Amino acid sequence: MLDLGARKLWVLEDGMFITDAGNLLGGSRRMRLRGAMHAVLVETDGALVLVDAGFGPEIPPPLADHYELRRERSLPESVRAAGRDPQEITHVVLSHLDPDHVGWALAEERVSPRATVHVQRAALEEARRMPENDGRRLAVPAVERGAGEGWLELLEGNGEVAPGIRVEVRSGHSAGHQVVWIEGEERAALFTADLAPAKIWLNPDLIAGVDTDPEAARRNRIEVLSEAEEKAAPVILYHEPRDFLVTIRRTGEGFEGVPLEA
């Protein structure tokens, strides 16, 4: 648990996935990569906020041939291990609509059925334009259903979704991709989602094959990580398997993540 004064923050797990490097880096790469899924739970004034939501109960069938999922603990179990009930969650913030970020929030049996889900309208509009069976396209029916039924809010840019929980649109990996600042009285933490999901992506020049606007990804990564360094803000790296909570330090080749001391 990370104490930010008025906000308390838990980094949760939803298991690991294994995939071909080409699925993330582009091209044909005969190498397997593994990534974690570290959602964030924040206790703030009168609200319990979940940021991103893992793969859900299972990998969507159209993607099952591309990903292997391994779990010792699911996201709902991680919420309970933090001493909270998923039913208590009041808000879910989705950084974007990739399936490994939205699963438990958009599944038929949502992890937090009483919560309002927040996602950028631009993310939905981009997902609608994606090919059939694209991961983001798969989220469209649930997002549209949620907006129609009133449990999902389509955001239009930056703003505060709960006390001290501020979303900031930083596109590049996808349209409408949002990072999340968790702001206490004197200290803030940053959830970078897929703008900088692991330590290797702290290099601004490393562009993922799935980034829809590489130049925007590079520019926004530099700006966001520079601000995190200036504020000495802890940064949560969603896909980093081990050192997923770091502070940022500038190097000659970009940035590095320094594991946060307990």
Helices and strands as residue ranges (DSSP letters): E 2-3, E 8-11, E 16-20, H 21-25, E 32-36, E 40-44, E 47-51, G 61-63, E 67-70, H 75-81, G 86-88, E 91-93, H 99-106, E 116-120, H 121-129, H 135-138, H 140-149, E 152-155, E 159-162, E 165-169, E 178-183, E 188-191, G 193-195, G 199-202, H 214-231, E 235-236, E 245-251, E 254-259
